[in-house]
Amino acid sequence: MGRLRQKSCTLCQQFEPVLYRIQYDQSNQWVFVCYCCWEKVSPNNPNYVYGGTWKAKK
């Protein structure tokens, strides 16, 4: 049985079971965002880089 971890979206602060590790601005900092925020910052973004998926259930 997997353990349940918690992490919140960097942008909206909501706790989600799946977060996406991305870079989305010129700071080149890695952040974790939920699907909703990911949909807002990724399209047509020249600074967007996908870095993997984080899941609460491991």
C-alpha distance matrix in Angstrom:
0.0 3.8 6.7 9.6 12.9 16.4 19.4 22.6 25.0 27.9 30.5 29.6 27.3 24.9 21.1 19.5 16.1 17.9 20.8 23.3 24.8 28.5 32.1 34.4 37.6 40.0 38.3 35.9 33.1 29.5 27.9 24.8 25.8 24.4 25.4 28.4 29.8 29.1 31.3 34.0 34.3 33.7 36.5 39.8 38.7 40.2 38.1 34.7 32.4 28.8 26.5 23.0 20.2 17.7 14.5 12.8 9.3 8.7
3.8 0.0 3.7 6.6 9.5 13.0 15.9 19.1 21.5 24.3 26.9 26.3 24.0 21.8 18.0 16.4 13.0 14.7 17.3 19.8 21.2 24.9 28.4 30.8 33.9 36.3 34.5 32.1 29.3 25.7 24.1 21.1 22.2 21.1 22.3 25.4 26.5 25.8 28.2 30.8 30.9 30.4 33.3 36.5 35.3 36.7 34.5 31.2 28.9 25.3 23.0 19.6 16.7 14.1 11.0 9.3 5.9 5.1
6.7 3.7 0.0 3.8 6.5 10.1 13.3 16.7 19.5 22.1 24.9 24.2 21.5 19.6 15.8 14.9 12.0 14.1 16.4 19.1 20.3 24.0 27.3 29.7 32.5 34.9 32.8 30.7 27.7 24.3 22.5 19.5 20.8 19.9 21.8 24.5 25.3 25.1 27.7 29.9 30.0 29.9 33.0 36.2 34.7 36.2 33.7 30.6 28.4 25.1 22.7 19.6 16.7 13.5 10.6 7.9 5.8 5.8
9.6 6.6 3.8 0.0 3.8 6.9 10.2 13.3 16.2 19.0 21.7 20.7 18.0 15.9 12.1 11.3 8.8 11.5 13.7 16.9 18.4 22.0 25.2 27.3 30.1 32.7 30.7 28.9 25.8 22.4 20.2 17.0 17.9 16.8 18.8 21.3 22.2 22.3 24.9 26.9 27.1 27.4 30.5 33.8 32.3 34.1 31.6 28.5 26.7 23.5 21.4 18.5 15.3 11.9 8.9 5.4 4.8 6.8
12.9 9.5 6.5 3.8 0.0 3.8 6.9 10.4 13.4 15.9 18.8 18.2 15.3 13.8 10.1 10.0 8.4 10.5 11.8 14.8 15.8 19.3 22.4 24.5 27.1 29.5 27.4 25.7 22.4 19.2 16.9 14.0 15.4 14.9 17.5 19.9 20.1 20.3 23.3 25.0 24.8 25.3 28.7 31.8 30.0 31.6 28.9 26.0 24.3 21.4 19.2 16.7 13.8 10.0 8.1 4.7 6.5 7.8
16.4 13.0 10.1 6.9 3.8 0.0 3.8 6.9 10.2 12.7 15.5 14.6 11.6 10.3 6.8 7.7 7.6 9.7 10.3 13.6 14.7 17.9 20.7 22.4 24.8 27.4 25.2 24.0 20.6 17.7 14.9 11.9 13.0 12.5 15.6 17.4 17.4 18.2 21.2 22.4 22.4 23.4 26.8 29.8 28.0 29.8 27.1 24.4 23.1 20.6 18.8 16.7 13.8 10.2 8.9 6.0 9.0 11.0
19.4 15.9 13.3 10.2 6.9 3.8 0.0 3.8 6.9 9.0 12.0 11.8 8.9 8.4 5.8 7.0 8.0 8.9 8.1 11.1 11.7 14.6 17.2 18.8 21.1 23.7 21.5 20.4 17.0 14.2 11.2 8.4 9.7 10.0 13.5 15.2 14.5 15.3 18.5 19.5 19.1 20.3 23.8 26.7 24.6 26.4 23.6 21.1 20.0 17.8 16.2 14.6 12.2 8.9 9.1 7.5 11.2 12.8
22.6 19.1 16.7 13.3 10.4 6.9 3.8 0.0 3.8 6.3 8.7 8.0 5.1 5.2 4.2 6.4 9.0 9.5 8.1 10.8 11.8 13.9 16.1 17.0 19.1 22.0 20.1 19.5 16.3 13.9 10.3 7.6 7.7 8.0 11.7 12.6 11.7 13.2 16.3 16.7 16.6 18.3 21.7 24.6 22.6 24.8 22.0 19.7 19.3 17.5 16.6 15.6 13.3 10.8 11.3 10.3 14.0 16.1
25.0 21.5 19.5 16.2 13.4 10.2 6.9 3.8 0.0 3.8 5.5 5.6 4.7 5.4 6.4 7.2 10.2 9.5 7.0 8.8 9.9 11.2 13.2 13.6 15.9 19.0 17.6 17.0 14.2 12.0 8.2 5.6 4.5 5.4 9.2 9.7 8.1 9.7 12.9 13.0 12.9 14.7 18.1 20.9 18.9 21.3 18.7 16.4 16.5 15.0 14.8 14.3 12.4 10.9 12.2 12.3 16.0 17.9
27.9 24.3 22.1 19.0 15.9 12.7 9.0 6.3 3.8 0.0 3.8 6.1 5.7 8.3 9.7 11.0 13.8 12.7 9.6 10.2 10.0 10.5 11.4 11.7 13.3 16.1 14.3 14.3 11.3 9.9 6.2 5.6 5.6 8.3 11.7 11.8 9.1 10.6 13.9 13.2 12.2 14.5 18.0 20.3 17.8 19.7 16.8 15.2 15.5 14.9 14.6 15.0 14.0 12.9 14.9 15.2 19.0 20.5
30.5 26.9 24.9 21.7 18.8 15.5 12.0 8.7 5.5 3.8 0.0 3.8 5.8 8.4 11.0 12.1 15.3 14.2 11.2 11.7 12.0 11.6 12.2 11.2 12.6 15.8 14.7 15.3 13.0 12.1 8.6 8.2 6.5 8.3 11.0 10.0 7.0 9.4 12.0 10.6 10.1 13.1 16.1 18.4 16.2 18.7 16.2 14.8 16.0 15.8 16.4 17.0 16.0 15.4 17.3 17.7 21.4 23.2
29.6 26.3 24.2 20.7 18.2 14.6 11.8 8.0 5.6 6.1 3.8 0.0 3.8 5.6 9.0 10.5 14.2 13.8 11.8 13.2 14.4 14.6 15.6 14.6 16.2 19.5 18.6 19.0 16.7 15.5 11.8 10.4 8.0 8.1 10.8 9.2 7.4 10.7 12.7 11.5 12.3 15.2 17.9 20.6 18.9 21.8 19.6 17.9 19.1 18.4 19.0 19.0 17.3 16.3 17.3 17.2 20.8 23.2
27.3 24.0 21.5 18.0 15.3 11.6 8.9 5.1 4.7 5.7 5.8 3.8 0.0 3.8 6.5 9.2 12.8 13.1 11.4 13.5 14.4 15.4 16.8 16.6 18.2 21.2 19.6 19.9 17.0 15.5 11.7 10.0 8.8 9.0 12.4 11.7 10.3 13.0 15.5 14.9 15.3 17.9 20.9 23.7 21.7 24.3 21.7 19.9 20.5 19.4 19.3 18.9 16.9 15.2 15.9 15.1 18.8 21.1
24.9 21.8 19.6 15.9 13.8 10.3 8.4 5.2 5.4 8.3 8.4 5.6 3.8 0.0 3.8 6.2 10.0 11.0 10.2 13.1 14.9 16.4 18.4 18.3 20.5 23.8 22.4 22.3 19.5 17.4 13.6 10.9 9.1 7.8 10.8 10.3 10.2 12.8 15.0 15.1 16.1 18.3 21.1 24.3 22.8 25.6 23.4 21.1 21.5 19.8 19.8 18.7 16.1 14.3 14.2 13.1 16.5 19.3
21.1 18.0 15.8 12.1 10.1 6.8 5.8 4.2 6.4 9.7 11.0 9.0 6.5 3.8 0.0 3.8 7.0 8.9 9.0 12.4 14.4 16.7 19.2 19.8 22.2 25.4 23.8 23.1 20.1 17.5 13.9 10.8 9.8 8.3 11.4 12.0 12.4 14.2 16.6 17.4 18.2 19.8 22.8 26.1 24.6 27.1 24.8 22.1 21.9 19.7 19.1 17.5 14.5 12.0 11.3 9.6 12.9 15.8
19.5 16.4 14.9 11.3 10.0 7.7 7.0 6.4 7.2 11.0 12.1 10.5 9.2 6.2 3.8 0.0 3.8 5.5 6.6 10.3 13.0 15.5 18.5 19.2 22.1 25.4 24.2 23.0 20.3 17.3 14.0 10.3 9.0 6.5 8.8 10.4 11.4 12.5 14.7 16.3 17.2 18.2 21.0 24.5 23.4 25.9 23.9 20.8 20.3 17.7 17.3 15.2 11.9 9.8 8.7 7.8 10.8 13.9
16.1 13.0 12.0 8.8 8.4 7.6 8.0 9.0 10.2 13.8 15.3 14.2 12.8 10.0 7.0 3.8 0.0 3.8 6.8 10.4 13.2 16.2 19.6 20.8 24.0 27.2 26.0 24.3 21.7 18.3 15.4 11.6 11.0 8.7 10.2 12.7 14.0 14.1 16.3 18.6 19.3 19.6 22.4 25.9 24.9 27.2 25.2 21.9 20.8 17.7 16.9 14.1 10.4 8.2 5.7 4.8 7.3 10.5
17.9 14.7 14.1 11.5 10.5 9.7 8.9 9.5 9.5 12.7 14.2 13.8 13.1 11.0 8.9 5.5 3.8 0.0 3.8 6.9 10.0 12.9 16.5 17.8 21.2 24.3 23.4 21.4 19.2 15.7 13.1 9.4 8.7 6.7 7.8 11.0 12.0 11.3 13.7 16.2 16.5 16.3 19.2 22.6 21.6 23.7 21.9 18.4 17.2 14.0 13.4 10.6 7.0 5.7 4.6 6.3 8.8 11.0
20.8 17.3 16.4 13.7 11.8 10.3 8.1 8.1 7.0 9.6 11.2 11.8 11.4 10.2 9.0 6.6 6.8 3.8 0.0 3.8 6.6 9.4 12.9 14.2 17.5 20.6 19.6 17.7 15.4 12.0 9.4 5.7 5.2 4.8 6.8 9.9 9.7 8.8 11.9 13.9 13.6 13.7 16.9 20.1 18.6 20.6 18.4 15.2 14.1 11.3 10.7 8.7 5.9 5.1 6.6 8.5 11.6 13.1
23.3 19.8 19.1 16.9 14.8 13.6 11.1 10.8 8.8 10.2 11.7 13.2 13.5 13.1 12.4 10.3 10.4 6.9 3.8 0.0 3.8 6.1 9.8 11.4 14.9 17.8 17.2 14.9 13.2 9.8 8.0 5.3 5.3 6.3 7.3 10.4 9.5 7.3 10.6 12.7 11.6 10.9 14.3 17.2 15.6 17.3 15.1 11.8 10.4 7.5 7.4 6.0 4.6 6.1 8.8 11.6 14.3 15.2
24.8 21.2 20.3 18.4 15.8 14.7 11.7 11.8 9.9 10.0 12.0 14.4 14.4 14.9 14.4 13.0 13.2 10.0 6.6 3.8 0.0 3.8 7.2 9.9 13.0 15.4 14.4 11.8 10.0 6.4 5.5 4.5 6.6 9.2 10.7 13.4 11.6 9.4 13.0 14.3 12.2 11.6 15.3 17.5 15.2 16.1 13.4 10.5 8.6 6.2 4.9 5.3 6.0 7.1 10.7 13.3 16.1 16.3
28.5 24.9 24.0 22.0 19.3 17.9 14.6 13.9 11.2 10.5 11.6 14.6 15.4 16.4 16.7 15.5 16.2 12.9 9.4 6.1 3.8 0.0 3.8 6.3 9.5 12.0 11.6 9.1 8.2 5.5 5.6 6.4 7.4 10.4 11.4 13.3 10.9 8.4 11.7 12.4 9.6 8.9 12.6 14.3 11.6 12.5 9.7 6.9 5.5 4.7 5.3 7.5 9.0 10.8 14.3 16.9 19.7 20.0
32.1 28.4 27.3 25.2 22.4 20.7 17.2 16.1 13.2 11.4 12.2 15.6 16.8 18.4 19.2 18.5 19.6 16.5 12.9 9.8 7.2 3.8 0.0 3.8 6.2 8.3 8.1 5.6 5.8 5.0 6.4 8.8 9.8 13.1 14.2 15.4 12.4 10.3 13.2 13.0 9.5 9.2 12.6 13.4 10.1 10.2 6.8 5.4 5.0 6.7 7.7 10.8 12.7 14.3 17.9 20.3 23.3 23.4
34.4 30.8 29.7 27.3 24.5 22.4 18.8 17.0 13.6 11.7 11.2 14.6 16.6 18.3 19.8 19.2 20.8 17.8 14.2 11.4 9.9 6.3 3.8 0.0 3.8 7.2 8.2 7.3 8.1 8.2 8.5 10.5 10.2 13.2 13.8 14.2 10.8 9.2 11.4 10.3 6.6 7.0 10.1 10.6 7.2 8.2 5.1 4.3 6.6 8.8 10.9 13.5 15.0 16.7 20.0 22.3 25.4 26.0
37.6 33.9 32.5 30.1 27.1 24.8 21.1 19.1 15.9 13.3 12.6 16.2 18.2 20.5 22.2 22.1 24.0 21.2 17.5 14.9 13.0 9.5 6.2 3.8 0.0 3.8 5.5 6.2 7.8 9.6 10.3 13.1 13.2 16.3 17.2 17.1 13.6 12.6 14.5 12.7 9.0 10.1 12.5 12.1 8.3 8.5 5.2 7.0 9.3 12.1 13.8 16.8 18.5 19.9 23.3 25.3 28.5 29.1
40.0 36.3 34.9 32.7 29.5 27.4 23.7 22.0 19.0 16.1 15.8 19.5 21.2 23.8 25.4 25.4 27.2 24.3 20.6 17.8 15.4 12.0 8.3 7.2 3.8 0.0 3.8 5.4 8.2 10.9 12.6 15.9 16.5 19.8 20.8 20.9 17.3 16.3 18.2 16.4 12.7 13.4 15.4 14.4 10.6 9.4 6.3 9.2 10.9 14.2 15.5 18.9 21.0 22.4 26.0 28.0 31.2 31.4
38.3 34.5 32.8 30.7 27.4 25.2 21.5 20.1 17.6 14.3 14.7 18.6 19.6 22.4 23.8 24.2 26.0 23.4 19.6 17.2 14.4 11.6 8.1 8.2 5.5 3.8 0.0 3.8 5.4 8.9 10.7 14.4 15.7 19.3 21.0 21.2 17.6 16.8 19.4 17.7 14.1 15.1 17.8 17.4 13.5 12.7 9.1 11.1 11.9 14.6 15.0 18.2 20.2 21.1 24.6 26.4 29.6 29.7
35.9 32.1 30.7 28.9 25.7 24.0 20.4 19.5 17.0 14.3 15.3 19.0 19.9 22.3 23.1 23.0 24.3 21.4 17.7 14.9 11.8 9.1 5.6 7.3 6.2 5.4 3.8 0.0 3.8 6.5 9.3 12.8 14.5 18.2 19.6 20.6 17.2 15.7 18.4 17.5 13.8 13.9 16.9 16.6 12.9 11.7 7.9 9.1 8.9 11.5 11.6 15.0 17.4 18.6 22.3 24.4 27.4 27.2
33.1 29.3 27.7 25.8 22.4 20.6 17.0 16.3 14.2 11.3 13.0 16.7 17.0 19.5 20.1 20.3 21.7 19.2 15.4 13.2 10.0 8.2 5.8 8.1 7.8 8.2 5.4 3.8 0.0 3.8 6.4 10.1 12.4 16.2 18.2 19.3 15.9 14.9 18.1 17.3 14.0 14.6 18.0 18.5 14.9 14.5 10.6 10.8 10.2 11.7 11.0 13.9 15.8 16.2 19.8 21.5 24.7 24.6
29.5 25.7 24.3 22.4 19.2 17.7 14.2 13.9 12.0 9.9 12.1 15.5 15.5 17.4 17.5 17.3 18.3 15.7 12.0 9.8 6.4 5.5 5.0 8.2 9.6 10.9 8.9 6.5 3.8 0.0 3.8 7.0 9.8 13.5 15.6 17.2 14.2 12.9 16.4 16.3 13.3 13.5 17.2 18.3 15.1 15.1 11.5 10.4 8.9 9.2 7.9 10.4 12.1 12.5 16.1 18.0 21.1 20.9
27.9 24.1 22.5 20.2 16.9 14.9 11.2 10.3 8.2 6.2 8.6 11.8 11.7 13.6 13.9 14.0 15.4 13.1 9.4 8.0 5.5 5.6 6.4 8.5 10.3 12.6 10.7 9.3 6.4 3.8 0.0 3.8 6.4 10.2 12.8 14.2 11.3 10.6 14.3 14.2 11.8 12.7 16.5 18.3 15.3 16.3 12.9 11.2 10.5 10.1 9.3 10.7 11.1 11.0 14.2 15.7 19.1 19.5
24.8 21.1 19.5 17.0 14.0 11.9 8.4 7.6 5.6 5.6 8.2 10.4 10.0 10.9 10.8 10.3 11.6 9.4 5.7 5.3 4.5 6.4 8.8 10.5 13.1 15.9 14.4 12.8 10.1 7.0 3.8 0.0 3.8 7.0 9.9 11.8 9.7 9.1 12.9 13.5 12.0 12.7 16.5 18.9 16.5 18.1 15.2 12.7 11.8 10.2 9.4 9.4 8.6 8.0 10.9 12.3 15.7 16.6
25.8 22.2 20.8 17.9 15.4 13.0 9.7 7.7 4.5 5.6 6.5 8.0 8.8 9.1 9.8 9.0 11.0 8.7 5.2 5.3 6.6 7.4 9.8 10.2 13.2 16.5 15.7 14.5 12.4 9.8 6.4 3.8 0.0 3.8 6.7 8.1 6.0 5.9 9.6 10.2 9.5 10.7 14.2 17.1 15.1 17.4 15.0 12.3 12.4 10.8 11.2 11.0 9.6 9.6 11.7 13.1 16.5 18.1
24.4 21.1 19.9 16.8 14.9 12.5 10.0 8.0 5.4 8.3 8.3 8.1 9.0 7.8 8.3 6.5 8.7 6.7 4.8 6.3 9.2 10.4 13.1 13.2 16.3 19.8 19.3 18.2 16.2 13.5 10.2 7.0 3.8 0.0 3.8 5.5 5.5 6.0 8.7 10.1 10.8 11.7 14.7 18.0 16.9 19.6 17.7 14.7 14.8 12.8 13.4 12.3 10.0 9.9 10.8 12.0 15.2 17.4
25.4 22.3 21.8 18.8 17.5 15.6 13.5 11.7 9.2 11.7 11.0 10.8 12.4 10.8 11.4 8.8 10.2 7.8 6.8 7.3 10.7 11.4 14.2 13.8 17.2 20.8 21.0 19.6 18.2 15.6 12.8 9.9 6.7 3.8 0.0 3.8 5.6 4.9 6.2 8.8 10.1 10.3 12.6 16.3 15.8 18.8 17.7 14.4 14.7 12.5 14.0 12.7 10.5 11.5 12.2 13.9 16.5 18.7
28.4 25.4 24.5 21.3 19.9 17.4 15.2 12.6 9.7 11.8 10.0 9.2 11.7 10.3 12.0 10.4 12.7 11.0 9.9 10.4 13.4 13.3 15.4 14.2 17.1 20.9 21.2 20.6 19.3 17.2 14.2 11.8 8.1 5.5 3.8 0.0 3.8 5.4 5.3 6.7 9.2 10.5 12.2 15.8 15.6 19.0 18.1 15.3 16.5 15.0 16.8 16.1 14.2 14.9 15.5 16.8 19.5 22.0
29.8 26.5 25.3 22.2 20.1 17.4 14.5 11.7 8.1 9.1 7.0 7.4 10.3 10.2 12.4 11.4 14.0 12.0 9.7 9.5 11.6 10.9 12.4 10.8 13.6 17.3 17.6 17.2 15.9 14.2 11.3 9.7 6.0 5.5 5.6 3.8 0.0 3.8 5.3 5.1 6.4 8.6 11.0 14.2 13.2 16.5 15.1 12.7 14.2 13.4 15.2 15.2 13.9 14.7 16.1 17.5 20.6 22.7
29.1 25.8 25.1 22.3 20.3 18.2 15.3 13.2 9.7 10.6 9.4 10.7 13.0 12.8 14.2 12.5 14.1 11.3 8.8 7.3 9.4 8.4 10.3 9.2 12.6 16.3 16.8 15.7 14.9 12.9 10.6 9.1 5.9 6.0 4.9 5.4 3.8 0.0 3.8 5.4 5.4 5.8 8.7 12.1 11.1 14.1 13.0 9.9 11.1 10.0 12.2 12.3 11.5 13.1 15.0 17.1 20.0 21.7
31.3 28.2 27.7 24.9 23.3 21.2 18.5 16.3 12.9 13.9 12.0 12.7 15.5 15.0 16.6 14.7 16.3 13.7 11.9 10.6 13.0 11.7 13.2 11.4 14.5 18.2 19.4 18.4 18.1 16.4 14.3 12.9 9.6 8.7 6.2 5.3 5.3 3.8 0.0 3.8 5.8 5.8 7.0 10.7 11.0 14.4 14.3 11.4 13.1 12.3 15.1 15.1 14.3 16.2 17.7 19.8 22.4 24.3
34.0 30.8 29.9 26.9 25.0 22.4 19.5 16.7 13.0 13.2 10.6 11.5 14.9 15.1 17.4 16.3 18.6 16.2 13.9 12.7 14.3 12.4 13.0 10.3 12.7 16.4 17.7 17.5 17.3 16.3 14.2 13.5 10.2 10.1 8.8 6.7 5.1 5.4 3.8 0.0 3.8 6.0 7.0 10.0 9.8 13.5 13.3 11.2 13.8 13.9 16.7 17.4 16.9 18.5 20.2 22.0 24.9 26.9
34.3 30.9 30.0 27.1 24.8 22.4 19.1 16.6 12.9 12.2 10.1 12.3 15.3 16.1 18.2 17.2 19.3 16.5 13.6 11.6 12.2 9.6 9.5 6.6 9.0 12.7 14.1 13.8 14.0 13.3 11.8 12.0 9.5 10.8 10.1 9.2 6.4 5.4 5.8 3.8 0.0 3.8 6.2 8.4 6.9 10.3 9.6 7.8 10.6 11.4 14.2 15.6 15.9 17.6 20.0 22.1 25.1 26.6
33.7 30.4 29.9 27.4 25.3 23.4 20.3 18.3 14.7 14.5 13.1 15.2 17.9 18.3 19.8 18.2 19.6 16.3 13.7 10.9 11.6 8.9 9.2 7.0 10.1 13.4 15.1 13.9 14.6 13.5 12.7 12.7 10.7 11.7 10.3 10.5 8.6 5.8 5.8 6.0 3.8 0.0 3.8 6.5 5.6 8.7 8.6 5.9 8.4 9.0 12.4 13.8 14.5 17.0 19.5 22.1 24.7 25.9
36.5 33.3 33.0 30.5 28.7 26.8 23.8 21.7 18.1 18.0 16.1 17.9 20.9 21.1 22.8 21.0 22.4 19.2 16.9 14.3 15.3 12.6 12.6 10.1 12.5 15.4 17.8 16.9 18.0 17.2 16.5 16.5 14.2 14.7 12.6 12.2 11.0 8.7 7.0 7.0 6.2 3.8 0.0 3.8 5.4 8.8 10.2 8.3 11.1 12.0 15.6 16.9 17.6 20.3 22.5 25.2 27.7 28.9
39.8 36.5 36.2 33.8 31.8 29.8 26.7 24.6 20.9 20.3 18.4 20.6 23.7 24.3 26.1 24.5 25.9 22.6 20.1 17.2 17.5 14.3 13.4 10.6 12.1 14.4 17.4 16.6 18.5 18.3 18.3 18.9 17.1 18.0 16.3 15.8 14.2 12.1 10.7 10.0 8.4 6.5 3.8 0.0 3.8 6.4 9.0 8.4 11.6 13.5 17.1 19.0 20.3 23.1 25.7 28.5 30.9 32.0
38.7 35.3 34.7 32.3 30.0 28.0 24.6 22.6 18.9 17.8 16.2 18.9 21.7 22.8 24.6 23.4 24.9 21.6 18.6 15.6 15.2 11.6 10.1 7.2 8.3 10.6 13.5 12.9 14.9 15.1 15.3 16.5 15.1 16.9 15.8 15.6 13.2 11.1 11.0 9.8 6.9 5.6 5.4 3.8 0.0 3.8 5.4 5.4 9.0 11.5 14.9 17.3 18.9 21.5 24.3 27.0 29.7 30.6
40.2 36.7 36.2 34.1 31.6 29.8 26.4 24.8 21.3 19.7 18.7 21.8 24.3 25.6 27.1 25.9 27.2 23.7 20.6 17.3 16.1 12.5 10.2 8.2 8.5 9.4 12.7 11.7 14.5 15.1 16.3 18.1 17.4 19.6 18.8 19.0 16.5 14.1 14.4 13.5 10.3 8.7 8.8 6.4 3.8 0.0 3.8 5.6 8.5 11.8 14.9 17.9 20.1 22.8 26.0 28.8 31.4 31.8
38.1 34.5 33.7 31.6 28.9 27.1 23.6 22.0 18.7 16.8 16.2 19.6 21.7 23.4 24.8 23.9 25.2 21.9 18.4 15.1 13.4 9.7 6.8 5.1 5.2 6.3 9.1 7.9 10.6 11.5 12.9 15.2 15.0 17.7 17.7 18.1 15.1 13.0 14.3 13.3 9.6 8.6 10.2 9.0 5.4 3.8 0.0 3.8 6.5 10.1 12.6 15.8 18.1 20.4 23.8 26.5 29.3 29.5
34.7 31.2 30.6 28.5 26.0 24.4 21.1 19.7 16.4 15.2 14.8 17.9 19.9 21.1 22.1 20.8 21.9 18.4 15.2 11.8 10.5 6.9 5.4 4.3 7.0 9.2 11.1 9.1 10.8 10.4 11.2 12.7 12.3 14.7 14.4 15.3 12.7 9.9 11.4 11.2 7.8 5.9 8.3 8.4 5.4 5.6 3.8 0.0 3.8 6.7 9.8 12.6 14.6 17.2 20.4 23.3 25.9 26.3
32.4 28.9 28.4 26.7 24.3 23.1 20.0 19.3 16.5 15.5 16.0 19.1 20.5 21.5 21.9 20.3 20.8 17.2 14.1 10.4 8.6 5.5 5.0 6.6 9.3 10.9 11.9 8.9 10.2 8.9 10.5 11.8 12.4 14.8 14.7 16.5 14.2 11.1 13.1 13.8 10.6 8.4 11.1 11.6 9.0 8.5 6.5 3.8 0.0 3.8 6.4 9.6 12.3 15.0 18.5 21.5 23.9 23.8
28.8 25.3 25.1 23.5 21.4 20.6 17.8 17.5 15.0 14.9 15.8 18.4 19.4 19.8 19.7 17.7 17.7 14.0 11.3 7.5 6.2 4.7 6.7 8.8 12.1 14.2 14.6 11.5 11.7 9.2 10.1 10.2 10.8 12.8 12.5 15.0 13.4 10.0 12.3 13.9 11.4 9.0 12.0 13.5 11.5 11.8 10.1 6.7 3.8 0.0 3.8 6.0 8.7 11.7 15.0 18.3 20.4 20.3
26.5 23.0 22.7 21.4 19.2 18.8 16.2 16.6 14.8 14.6 16.4 19.0 19.3 19.8 19.1 17.3 16.9 13.4 10.7 7.4 4.9 5.3 7.7 10.9 13.8 15.5 15.0 11.6 11.0 7.9 9.3 9.4 11.2 13.4 14.0 16.8 15.2 12.2 15.1 16.7 14.2 12.4 15.6 17.1 14.9 14.9 12.6 9.8 6.4 3.8 0.0 3.8 7.2 9.7 13.3 16.5 18.5 17.9
23.0 19.6 19.6 18.5 16.7 16.7 14.6 15.6 14.3 15.0 17.0 19.0 18.9 18.7 17.5 15.2 14.1 10.6 8.7 6.0 5.3 7.5 10.8 13.5 16.8 18.9 18.2 15.0 13.9 10.4 10.7 9.4 11.0 12.3 12.7 16.1 15.2 12.3 15.1 17.4 15.6 13.8 16.9 19.0 17.3 17.9 15.8 12.6 9.6 6.0 3.8 0.0 3.8 6.8 10.0 13.5 15.1 14.6
20.2 16.7 16.7 15.3 13.8 13.8 12.2 13.3 12.4 14.0 16.0 17.3 16.9 16.1 14.5 11.9 10.4 7.0 5.9 4.6 6.0 9.0 12.7 15.0 18.5 21.0 20.2 17.4 15.8 12.1 11.1 8.6 9.6 10.0 10.5 14.2 13.9 11.5 14.3 16.9 15.9 14.5 17.6 20.3 18.9 20.1 18.1 14.6 12.3 8.7 7.2 3.8 0.0 3.8 6.5 10.1 11.8 11.9
17.7 14.1 13.5 11.9 10.0 10.2 8.9 10.8 10.9 12.9 15.4 16.3 15.2 14.3 12.0 9.8 8.2 5.7 5.1 6.1 7.1 10.8 14.3 16.7 19.9 22.4 21.1 18.6 16.2 12.5 11.0 8.0 9.6 9.9 11.5 14.9 14.7 13.1 16.2 18.5 17.6 17.0 20.3 23.1 21.5 22.8 20.4 17.2 15.0 11.7 9.7 6.8 3.8 0.0 3.8 6.8 9.0 9.3
14.5 11.0 10.6 8.9 8.1 8.9 9.1 11.3 12.2 14.9 17.3 17.3 15.9 14.2 11.3 8.7 5.7 4.6 6.6 8.8 10.7 14.3 17.9 20.0 23.3 26.0 24.6 22.3 19.8 16.1 14.2 10.9 11.7 10.8 12.2 15.5 16.1 15.0 17.7 20.2 20.0 19.5 22.5 25.7 24.3 26.0 23.8 20.4 18.5 15.0 13.3 10.0 6.5 3.8 0.0 3.8 5.5 6.7
12.8 9.3 7.9 5.4 4.7 6.0 7.5 10.3 12.3 15.2 17.7 17.2 15.1 13.1 9.6 7.8 4.8 6.3 8.5 11.6 13.3 16.9 20.3 22.3 25.3 28.0 26.4 24.4 21.5 18.0 15.7 12.3 13.1 12.0 13.9 16.8 17.5 17.1 19.8 22.0 22.1 22.1 25.2 28.5 27.0 28.8 26.5 23.3 21.5 18.3 16.5 13.5 10.1 6.8 3.8 0.0 3.8 6.2
9.3 5.9 5.8 4.8 6.5 9.0 11.2 14.0 16.0 19.0 21.4 20.8 18.8 16.5 12.9 10.8 7.3 8.8 11.6 14.3 16.1 19.7 23.3 25.4 28.5 31.2 29.6 27.4 24.7 21.1 19.1 15.7 16.5 15.2 16.5 19.5 20.6 20.0 22.4 24.9 25.1 24.7 27.7 30.9 29.7 31.4 29.3 25.9 23.9 20.4 18.5 15.1 11.8 9.0 5.5 3.8 0.0 3.8
8.7 5.1 5.8 6.8 7.8 11.0 12.8 16.1 17.9 20.5 23.2 23.2 21.1 19.3 15.8 13.9 10.5 11.0 13.1 15.2 16.3 20.0 23.4 26.0 29.1 31.4 29.7 27.2 24.6 20.9 19.5 16.6 18.1 17.4 18.7 22.0 22.7 21.7 24.3 26.9 26.6 25.9 28.9 32.0 30.6 31.8 29.5 26.3 23.8 20.3 17.9 14.6 11.9 9.3 6.7 6.2 3.8 0.0
